[in-house]
């Protein structure tokens, strides 16, 4: 598991024992070498972290938007586990017990939450109906159980970690972490359900405990794992339930015409319904978005682009309205497959349709076509990109730059349309205001309902005369020119601040409350589980390195999401690239000793300056290959330099496990500071990282002086 400062030394490839290894190290024989054990435990630690982020978010709505919460609990737990490496009593055998408690709580707790608003300044989506345990109970319990579970697994990692030279231990830990990323990426690609994830975790946990000396330990390990697998098996084998790389998907047939209601992460998300020529209004009986074709009249429909094609309603409507060719873009392969096999109209079987399983913004940036109509059709993902950012899958579709890119892909008389259940007046005003700025003319609006049931369509065009938009006023739902409903229209979201659902550049109160809660719980857990914090003081520089590195990692995730799409595959490649760059830094540090850190810090800050001065939108203008090379250089130069700094410092630490624990706790604090992007944007995270690395340099100089004396 990489947080931002792990590194390893290869001077001695034998399994040497650290002088500070626990006094009561396990005496029983092992069926595997310590090297293999460390790699396997590091693998399961990262694999389980990713699995918990994904699985808990699919069952608890709040975690679909706060998956960072599980990540932070993981960092806290791993840090505590490393701080416990020298404690007399080994608690790592109880990891399955804590894991079972977490899984059973999420599965059996009466959590039945329908997505809803959380305040006037932020919009999540859906309606505000919810039942079950309140957020103030759910989040602390899950956070603590995640932290305890990862702490117990990490304690096993740390006790093995301490048997090696610092850089050797870090190297094997990184190898296991890389395998964890690859492993979870493979099961995501194969759409393996949670029972498969559970079997992998259980197999590794059992293998690393063998041979078990008595029946008591056998029960402590096996009984909880059987409970976990029972829950995951029941969920995985539920009829009409599927696991895509993003969601838990459930398809429920409804109505006499073969319609299909699709739930994602237990939330109603799509209705695949029969589309007919009479579905030309915004009322009952057909897809609401068909009114787009009454409002937008580009004169021809030779080429239509639909982003958020889903099960195919909008594709079917476009075909019925005479589209000669449709590019249908859908990010989730399972939602497309359900539409292809079960939609009453079978639109994806039509030869006029080409399907693209891709991110909508990425497709817009790559295509060379000109379209008569571009439609954003209910693109509401209901989930975050990863556990390490506040991006939703569709965030980069709604920025001012994205809508400007869409305009560039229109024919001279082409039209752009977007529709959804926006539900908040300030949100509809923000999107309409953004279109007003991009097109230089007032967009056409059709909206029905109020409050939680408000539905709105917005249409803009390169040729405003091609819109059927008679003017202001008129009957509710009739096309009319947009008129703001709020006195202060929110400014457009941008690529640097891609938070369209956040009304103001500020931290919502429930985020502030969550951050305070995490800090309080973390302090109590660290003090209670690891004892005095004094041993970590000497590693304050490593704490700040972890903090800064987490911000660099987050910046890399969002940078590649913008440049190449917010897909699970891009996200996995970024994390894999980060770990590989760290591993390379380890190999370099094992072969070369740089006695003074100043040259490395110069390289690090040069990388930060480069990342600051090169605007991301300039990279969007490049073709895919040079864009990838440039983005990789800009993102990974500071990451590589930062880990050279860390490696040189880490390999001379007196206690590798305490130093590593301090670094991981710094990463947790960095995860909290990531929320500052909601206020200042992602680019400014580079400044925060620079300050943290500056503090690390100042605090680490005394150690350098001692080492070179």
C-alpha positions in Angstrom: 0.0 0.0 0.0 1.6 3.3 -1.0 0.9 6.5 0.8 3.6 8.7 -0.2 6.9 7.7 1.2 7.6 4.0 1.3 10.9 2.7 0.0 13.2 -0.4 0.2 16.8 -1.4 0.3 18.3 -4.5 -1.5 21.8 -4.6 0.0 21.0 -7.9 1.8 18.6 -10.2 0.0 18.5 -12.6 3.0 15.7 -12.6 5.5 17.6 -10.7 8.2 16.0 -9.9 11.5 15.8 -6.3 12.7 17.3 -5.5 16.1 14.0 -3.9 17.0 11.8 -6.8 16.0 9.1 -7.7 18.6 10.5 -9.5 21.6 7.7 -12.1 21.3 8.0 -12.9 17.6 6.1 -15.9 16.6 8.1 -19.0 17.3 6.1 -21.5 15.3 7.4 -22.7 11.9 6.0 -21.1 8.8 5.0 -22.7 5.5 6.4 -19.7 3.6 9.4 -17.4 3.7 9.1 -14.0 5.4 9.6 -12.4 2.0 6.6 -14.2 0.5 4.5 -13.6 3.6 5.2 -9.8 3.4 4.3 -9.7 -0.3 1.1 -11.6 0.3 0.0 -9.6 3.3 0.8 -6.3 1.5 -1.3 -7.6 -1.5 -4.3 -8.5 0.7 -4.0 -5.2 2.5 -4.4 -3.1 -0.6 -6.8 -5.5 -2.3 -9.1 -5.4 0.7 -8.9 -1.6 0.9 -10.1 -1.3 -2.7 -12.7 -4.0 -2.2 -14.1 -2.2 0.9 -14.3 1.1 -0.9 -16.2 -0.5 -3.7 -18.5 -2.9 -1.7 -19.4 -0.5 1.1 -20.2 2.3 -1.4 -22.6 -0.1 -3.2 -24.5 -0.8 0.0 -24.4 2.5 1.9 -25.4 5.5 -0.1 -23.4 8.0 1.9 -20.2 6.1 1.0 -21.0 6.5 -2.7 -20.1 10.1 -2.2 -17.7 9.8 0.7 -15.6 6.8 -0.5 -12.6 8.9 0.7 -14.0 8.1 4.1 -13.1 4.4 3.8 -9.7 5.4 2.3 -9.0 7.6 5.3 -10.1 4.8 7.7 -7.7 2.5 5.9 -4.8 4.9 6.2 -5.5 5.4 9.8 -5.7 1.7 10.4 -2.5 0.8 8.5 -0.6 3.6 10.3 -1.8 2.2 13.7 -0.9 -1.3 12.7 2.7 -0.2 11.9 2.9 1.6 15.2 2.0 -1.6 17.0 4.7 -3.6 15.4 6.8 -3.7 18.5 4.0 -4.3 21.0 4.3 -7.6 23.0 0.9 -9.0 22.0 0.2 -9.8 18.3 -3.4 -9.0 17.5 -3.2 -9.6 13.8 -5.0 -13.0 14.1 -8.2 -11.1 14.9 -8.4 -9.3 11.5 -11.1 -11.8 10.3 -13.2 -11.0 13.4 -13.2 -7.3 12.7 -13.8 -7.8 9.0 -16.8 -10.0 9.8 -18.2 -7.3 12.1 -17.8 -4.7 9.4 -19.5 -6.8 6.7 -22.3 -7.8 9.0 -23.0 -4.2 10.1 -23.2 -3.0 6.5 -25.4 -5.9 5.5 -27.8 -6.1 8.4 -28.0 -2.6 9.7 -31.3 -1.1 8.6 -29.8 1.3 6.1 -32.4 2.1 3.4 -31.4 5.5 2.0 -32.6 7.1 -1.1 -30.2 9.7 -2.5 -31.1 13.2 -1.5 -30.0 16.8 -1.0 -27.8 17.6 2.0 -28.2 21.4 2.3 -28.8 24.5 0.2 -25.1 24.7 -0.8 -24.6 21.2 -2.2 -26.7 18.9 -4.3 -26.2 15.1 -4.4 -29.2 14.1 -6.5 -32.4 12.1 -6.2 -35.1 12.8 -3.7 -34.6 13.5 -0.1 -36.5 10.5 1.3 -34.4 8.3 3.6 -34.9 5.9 6.4 -32.7 3.7 8.6 -29.7 4.7 10.7 -28.7 8.3 10.5 -25.4 9.4 8.9 -24.0 10.4 12.3 -24.2 6.7 13.3 -23.4 5.0 10.1 -20.2 6.8 9.2 -18.4 6.7 12.6 -19.2 2.9 12.9 -17.9 2.1 9.4 -14.9 4.4 9.8 -13.9 2.7 13.1 -14.5 -0.9 11.8 -12.5 -0.2 8.6 -9.6 1.3 10.7 -9.6 -1.6 13.1 -9.7 -4.2 10.3 -6.8 -2.6 8.4 -4.9 -2.0 11.6 -5.0 -5.7 12.4 -3.9 -6.8 8.9 -1.2 -4.0 8.9 0.1 -5.3 12.2 0.8 -8.6 10.6 2.5 -6.8 7.7 4.5 -4.6 10.1 5.8 -7.5 12.2 7.1 -9.1 9.0 8.3 -5.8 7.7 10.5 -5.3 10.7 12.5 -8.4 9.9 14.1 -6.8 6.9 16.3 -3.8 6.1 14.1 -0.8 5.7 14.3 -0.5 1.9 14.0 -4.3 1.3 10.9 -4.3 3.4 9.5 -1.4 1.5 10.3 -3.0 -1.8 8.4 -6.2 -0.9 5.5 -4.1 0.4 5.4 -2.3 -2.9 5.5 -5.5 -4.9 2.5 -6.8 -2.9 0.7 -3.5 -3.4 1.2 -3.6 -7.1 -0.2 -7.1 -7.2 -3.1 -5.8 -5.2 -3.9 -3.1 -7.8 -3.5 -5.5 -10.6 -5.6 -8.2 -8.9 -8.5 -5.9 -8.2 -8.3 -4.5 -11.7 -8.6 -8.0 -13.1 -11.6 -8.9 -11.0 -13.2 -5.5 -12.0 -12.5 -6.3 -15.7 -14.0 -9.8 -15.3 -16.9 -8.3 -13.3 -16.3 -10.9 -10.6 -19.0 -10.4 -7.8 -18.0 -9.8 -4.2 -17.9 -13.5 -3.3 -14.9 -13.7 -5.6 -13.2 -10.8 -3.7 -14.0 -12.5 -0.4 -12.5 -15.8 -1.5 -9.3 -14.1 -2.5 -9.0 -12.2 0.8 -9.9 -15.3 2.8 -7.4 -17.5 1.0 -4.5 -15.1 1.7 -5.5 -14.5 5.3 -5.6 -18.3 6.0 -2.4 -19.1 4.0 -0.4 -16.5 5.9 -1.6 -17.9 9.3 -0.7 -21.5 8.5 0.1 -23.7 10.3 -2.5 -22.8 13.0 -1.3 -24.4 16.3 -4.6 -24.9 18.0 -8.4 -25.1 17.5 -8.9 -21.7 19.2 -6.9 -19.9 16.5 -8.6 -22.0 13.8 -12.0 -20.7 15.1 -10.8 -17.1 15.4 -9.7 -17.1 11.7 -12.1 -19.5 9.9 -15.5 -18.8 11.6 -15.6 -15.1 10.8 -14.4 -15.7 7.3 -17.2 -18.2 6.7 -19.7 -15.5 7.9 -18.2 -13.0 5.5 -18.3 -15.4 2.6 -21.9 -16.3 3.5 -23.0 -12.7 3.3 -21.1 -12.0 0.1 -22.3 -15.2 -1.4 -25.9 -14.4 -0.7 -25.5 -10.9 -2.2 -23.6 -12.2 -5.3 -26.1 -14.9 -6.1 -29.2 -12.6 -5.8 -31.3 -12.9 -9.0 -30.9 -10.2 -11.7 -28.0 -8.7 -9.8 -24.8 -7.9 -11.6 -21.5 -6.2 -10.8 -20.1 -3.8 -13.3 -16.7 -2.0 -12.8 -18.7 0.8 -11.2 -21.9 -0.4 -9.6 -24.0 -3.2 -8.1 -26.6 -3.3 -10.8 -30.1 -4.9 -10.3 -32.6 -5.2 -13.2 -36.3 -5.6 -12.4 -38.8 -6.2 -15.2 -41.8 -4.0 -14.9 -45.0 -3.5 -16.9 -46.6 -5.5 -19.7 -44.4 -4.1 -22.6 -41.1 -5.6 -21.4 -39.9 -2.4 -19.6 -37.0 -2.7 -17.2 -36.3 -0.8 -14.1 -32.5 -0.6 -13.3 -31.1 0.0 -9.8 -27.5 0.9 -9.2 -26.1 0.7 -5.7 -29.7 0.1 -4.6 -30.9 3.4 -6.1 -33.4 3.7 -8.9 -31.3 4.8 -11.8 -32.9 4.0 -15.2 -36.1 2.9 -16.8 -35.8 1.1 -20.1 -39.2 1.6 -21.7 -40.9 1.3 -25.1 -40.4 4.4 -27.2 -43.0 5.2 -29.8 -43.7 8.0 -32.3 -46.3 9.5 -29.9 -43.7 10.0 -27.1 -43.3 13.6 -28.0 -44.1 15.4 -24.8 -42.7 15.7 -21.3 -45.5 13.8 -19.7 -46.3 10.2 -18.8 -46.0 7.5 -21.4 -42.6 7.9 -22.8 -39.0 9.1 -22.1 -39.1 12.7 -21.0 -36.1 13.7 -23.1 -38.0 13.3 -26.4 -39.1 16.9 -26.0 -35.6 17.8 -27.1 -36.5 17.1 -30.7 -39.4 19.6 -30.5 -37.1 22.3 -29.1 -34.0 21.7 -31.2 -34.5 21.7 -35.0 -31.1 21.7 -36.6 -32.7 20.9 -40.0 -31.1 17.5 -40.3 -30.0 14.6 -38.1 -27.2 13.1 -40.1 -25.0 12.7 -37.0 -26.2 12.5 -33.4 -24.1 12.0 -30.3 -25.7 10.8 -27.1 -23.6 10.8 -24.0 -25.1 8.8 -21.2 -26.8 6.4 -23.6 -27.5 3.9 -20.8 -30.2 1.3 -21.7 -31.0 3.0 -25.0 -34.2 5.1 -24.5 -32.5 8.2 -26.1 -30.9 6.1 -28.8 -34.4 4.7 -29.7 -35.9 8.2 -29.7 -33.2 9.6 -32.0 -33.7 6.7 -34.4 -37.5 7.3 -34.4 -36.9 11.0 -35.1 -34.9 10.2 -38.2 -31.3 10.1 -37.1 -29.1 8.6 -39.9 -26.3 7.7 -37.5 -26.0 7.7 -33.7 -22.8 7.6 -31.7 -23.9 6.3 -28.3 -21.5 6.8 -25.4 -22.0 4.9 -22.2 -19.3 4.5 -19.5 -20.7 1.4 -17.8 -20.6 -1.8 -20.0 -23.3 -3.6 -17.9 -25.8 -0.9 -18.4 -25.2 -1.0 -22.1 -25.5 -4.8 -22.2 -28.8 -4.7 -20.3 -30.1 -2.3 -22.9 -28.8 -4.3 -25.8 -30.4 -7.5 -24.6 -33.6 -6.3 -22.9 -34.7 -2.9 -24.2 -38.1 -3.2 -25.9 -37.0 -1.2 -29.0 -33.7 -3.1 -29.3 -32.0 0.2 -30.4 -28.4 -1.2 -30.1 -29.2 -3.8 -32.8 -29.8 -1.0 -35.4 -27.0 -0.7 -37.9 -27.2 3.1 -37.6 -25.9 2.9 -34.1 -22.3 2.7 -32.9 -21.7 2.1 -29.2 -18.7 3.5 -27.4 -17.9 2.2 -23.9 -16.1 5.3 -22.8 -16.1 8.5 -20.7 -18.2 11.2 -22.4 -15.7 14.0 -22.0 -12.8 11.9 -23.3 -14.9 11.0 -26.3 -15.7 14.6 -27.0 -12.0 15.5 -26.9 -11.0 12.7 -29.3 -13.7 12.7 -31.9 -13.2 14.6 -35.2 -16.8 14.4 -36.2 -19.3 17.2 -36.4 -22.7 16.6 -35.0 -26.2 18.0 -35.7 -27.2 17.2 -32.2 -25.2 16.4 -29.0 -27.3 15.3 -26.1 -26.3 14.8 -22.5 -29.0 12.3 -21.5 -29.4 12.0 -17.7 -25.6 11.6 -17.1 -25.8 11.2 -13.3 -23.4 8.5 -12.1 -24.4 8.4 -8.4 -20.8 7.5 -7.6 -17.3 8.9 -7.2 -14.3 8.2 -9.5 -12.2 6.6 -6.7 -11.7 6.6 -3.0 -9.2 9.4 -3.5 -11.0 12.4 -4.9 -14.3 14.2 -4.8 -14.9 13.7 -8.5 -18.1 12.1 -9.8 -17.9 10.2 -13.0 -19.7 12.9 -14.8 -18.0 15.9 -13.2 -15.9 16.9 -16.2 -18.9 16.8 -18.5 -20.5 19.9 -16.9 -17.6 22.3 -16.8 -17.4 25.4 -18.9 -14.6 23.9 -20.9 -16.5 20.7 -21.6 -19.5 22.5 -22.9 -17.3 24.7 -25.1 -15.6 21.6 -26.5 -19.1 20.2 -27.3 -19.9 23.4 -29.2 -16.8 23.0 -31.3 -18.1 19.6 -32.3 -21.4 20.9 -33.6 -22.3 21.7 -37.3 -23.0 25.4 -38.0 -26.7 24.8 -37.3 -26.1 22.1 -34.7 -27.8 22.0 -31.3 -26.7 20.9 -27.9 -29.1 19.6 -25.3 -28.9 18.4 -21.7 -31.7 17.1 -19.4 -32.0 15.6 -16.0 -33.9 15.8 -12.7 -31.9 18.7 -11.5 -34.3 19.4 -8.6 -32.6 22.5 -7.3 -33.3 26.0 -8.8 -29.7 27.1 -8.3 -28.4 24.1 -10.1 -30.6 24.6 -13.2 -29.6 28.2 -13.2 -25.9 27.3 -13.0 -26.2 25.0 -16.1 -28.3 27.4 -18.0 -25.9 30.2 -17.1 -22.9 28.2 -18.3 -24.6 27.6 -21.7 -25.4 31.3 -21.9 -21.7 32.1 -21.5 -20.5 29.4 -23.9 -23.0 30.2 -26.7 -23.4 33.9 -26.1 -27.2 33.6 -26.2 -29.9 32.6 -23.8 -30.6 28.8 -23.9 -34.1 27.4 -24.4 -35.6 25.7 -21.3 -38.5 23.3 -20.7 -39.1 22.3 -17.1 -41.8 20.7 -15.1 -42.3 20.1 -11.4 -40.9 21.8 -8.4 -38.5 20.8 -5.6 -37.5 17.2 -5.6 -39.4 16.3 -8.7 -38.2 19.2 -10.9 -37.2 18.0 -14.4 -35.5 20.4 -16.9 -34.3 20.4 -20.5 -31.8 23.0 -21.8 -31.1 23.5 -25.4 -28.5 25.8 -27.0 -27.4 26.1 -30.7 -24.8 27.6 -32.9 -27.8 29.0 -34.8 -30.4 30.2 -32.3 -33.0 30.6 -35.0 -33.1 26.8 -35.3 -34.6 26.6 -31.8 -38.3 26.4 -31.1 -38.2 28.8 -28.2 -41.0 31.4 -28.5 -39.9 33.6 -25.6 -40.5 34.0 -21.9 -43.4 33.0 -19.8 -46.0 30.6 -21.0 -47.4 27.4 -19.7 -45.3 25.3 -17.4 -43.3 22.8 -19.4 -43.6 24.8 -22.7 -40.3 25.8 -24.3 -39.3 29.3 -23.3 -36.1 31.3 -23.0 -34.3 30.7 -19.7 -35.0 33.1 -17.0 -33.0 32.8 -13.7 -35.0 31.7 -10.7 -32.2 32.6 -8.2 -31.0 36.2 -7.6 -27.3 35.2 -7.7 -26.6 32.6 -10.5 -23.7 30.3 -9.5 -20.6 30.7 -11.6 -19.8 27.8 -14.0 -17.9 24.8 -12.8 -14.4 24.6 -14.4 -11.8 21.9 -15.1 -9.8 23.1 -12.1 -12.9 23.2 -9.9 -15.1 20.5 -11.4 -17.8 20.5 -8.7 -21.1 21.5 -10.5 -23.2 20.3 -7.6 -21.4 22.6 -5.1 -23.1 26.0 -5.1 -20.3 28.0 -3.6 -16.5 27.5 -3.3 -16.7 26.4 0.3 -16.7 23.3 2.5 -20.3 22.2 3.2 -21.1 21.9 6.9 -21.5 18.1 6.8 -18.0 17.8 5.3 -16.6 20.0 8.1 -18.4 17.8 10.6 -17.0 14.6 9.0 -13.5 15.9 9.0 -13.7 17.0 12.7 -15.1 13.6 13.6 -12.3 11.7 11.7 -9.6 13.8 13.5 -11.1 13.1 17.0 -11.6 9.4 16.4 -8.1 9.1 14.9 -6.4 10.7 17.9 -8.3 8.5 20.3 -7.6 5.3 18.3 -3.9 6.1 17.9 -3.4 6.9 21.5 -5.4 3.8 22.6 -3.8 1.3 20.3 -0.3 2.5 19.9 0.4 4.3 23.2 2.5 7.4 23.3 3.0 9.5 20.2 6.5 10.6 21.3 8.4 7.9 19.2 6.8 9.5 16.1 8.1 13.0 16.8 11.5 12.2 15.3 9.8 11.2 12.1 7.8 14.4 11.7 9.5 15.0 8.3 8.2 11.6 7.1 4.7 12.6 8.3 4.7 15.7 6.1 6.1 13.6 3.2 3.1 11.3 3.5 0.7 14.3 3.6 2.2 15.9 0.6 2.5 12.7 -1.4 -1.2 11.9 -0.9 -2.0 15.3 -2.5 0.3 14.6 -5.4 -1.4 11.2 -5.9 -4.8 12.8 -5.8 -3.7 15.5 -8.3 -2.5 12.7 -10.6 -5.8 10.9 -10.4 -7.9 14.0 -11.3 -5.4 15.1 -14.0 -5.6 11.8 -15.8 -9.4 11.6 -15.4 -9.6 14.9 -17.3 -7.1 14.0 -20.0 -8.1 10.4 -20.6 -11.5 9.9 -19.0 -13.0 9.1 -15.6 -13.1 5.3 -16.2 -12.1 2.7 -13.8 -9.3 1.5 -16.1 -7.7 4.9 -16.3 -7.9 5.2 -12.6 -6.3 1.8 -12.1 -3.5 2.7 -14.5 -2.7 5.9 -12.5 -2.4 4.1 -9.2 -0.3 1.3 -10.8 1.9 4.0 -12.4 2.3 5.7 -9.0 3.4 2.4 -7.4 5.8 1.5 -10.2 7.4 4.9 -10.1 7.8 4.5 -6.3 9.4 1.1 -6.8 11.8 2.5 -9.3 12.8 5.1 -6.8 13.5 2.4 -4.3 15.8 0.5 -6.7 17.7 3.7 -7.5 18.0 4.4 -3.8 19.3 1.0 -3.0 22.2 1.4 -5.5 23.0 5.0 -4.9 23.4 6.9 -1.6 22.9 10.7 -1.8 24.2 12.0 1.5 22.6 15.4 1.2 19.0 15.8 0.3 19.2 19.3 -1.2 19.7 18.2 -4.9 16.7 15.8 -4.6 14.5 18.6 -3.1 15.6 20.9 -6.0 14.4 18.2 -8.4 11.2 17.7 -6.5 10.3 21.4 -6.4 11.2 21.7 -10.1 8.7 19.0 -10.8 6.1 20.9 -8.7 6.8 24.1 -10.6 6.5 22.3 -13.9 3.1 20.9 -12.9 2.0 24.3 -11.8 3.0 26.3 -14.9 1.7 23.9 -17.5 -2.1 24.3 -17.8 -4.0 21.0 -18.3 -6.2 22.5 -21.1 -3.0 22.9 -23.2 -2.5 19.2 -23.0 -6.0 18.5 -24.2 -5.0 20.1 -27.5 -2.4 17.3 -28.1 -3.0 14.0 -29.8 -3.5 11.0 -27.5 0.1 9.7 -27.5 1.9 13.0 -27.0 -0.7 13.9 -24.5 -0.1 10.7 -22.5 3.7 11.3 -22.6 3.4 14.9 -21.5 0.9 14.1 -18.7 3.1 11.2 -17.5 6.2 13.4 -17.3 4.4 16.2 -15.5 2.6 13.9 -13.0 5.3 11.4 -12.2 8.4 13.7 -12.1 7.5 15.1 -8.7 6.2 11.7 -7.5 9.5 10.0 -8.5 11.6 12.8 -6.9 9.5 12.8 -3.7 10.1 9.1 -3.3 13.9 9.5 -3.9 13.8 11.9 -1.0 11.8 9.5 1.1 13.9 6.5 0.3 17.2 8.2 1.2 15.7 9.2 4.5 13.8 6.0 5.2 16.7 3.6 4.8 18.6 5.1 7.7 15.7 5.2 10.2 16.2 3.6 13.6 12.7 2.0 13.5 11.3 1.4 10.1 7.8 0.4 11.3 7.4 3.6 13.4 8.7 5.7 10.6 6.4 4.1 8.1 3.5 4.5 10.5 4.1 8.2 10.8 4.3 8.5 7.0 0.9 6.7 6.7 -0.8 8.9 9.3 0.5 11.9 7.3 -1.1 10.4 4.2 -4.4 10.2 6.2 -4.2 13.9 7.0 -3.4 14.6 3.4 -6.6 12.8 2.5 -8.5 15.3 4.7 -6.7 18.2 3.1 -7.8 16.9 -0.3 -11.2 18.3 0.6 -9.7 21.8 0.3 -9.9 21.4 -3.5 -13.7 22.0 -3.0 -12.6 25.6 -2.0 -9.5 26.3 -4.0 -9.5 23.8 -6.9 -7.2 20.9 -7.6 -4.3 23.0 -9.0 -3.8 24.7 -5.6 -3.2 21.3 -4.0 0.3 21.6 -5.5 0.9 24.7 -3.3 -0.2 22.7 -0.2 2.1 19.9 -1.2 4.9 22.3 -1.7 4.5 23.7 1.8 4.4 20.2 3.3 7.6 19.2 1.5 9.2 22.4 2.6 8.3 21.5 6.2 9.7 18.0 5.6 13.0 19.5 4.4 13.4 21.8 7.4 12.4 19.1 9.9 14.6 16.5 8.2 17.8 18.5 8.1 18.9 17.6 11.6 18.7 13.9 10.7 20.8 14.5 7.5 23.4 16.3 9.6 23.7 13.4 12.0 23.9 10.9 9.1 26.7 12.7 7.3 28.7 13.6 10.4 
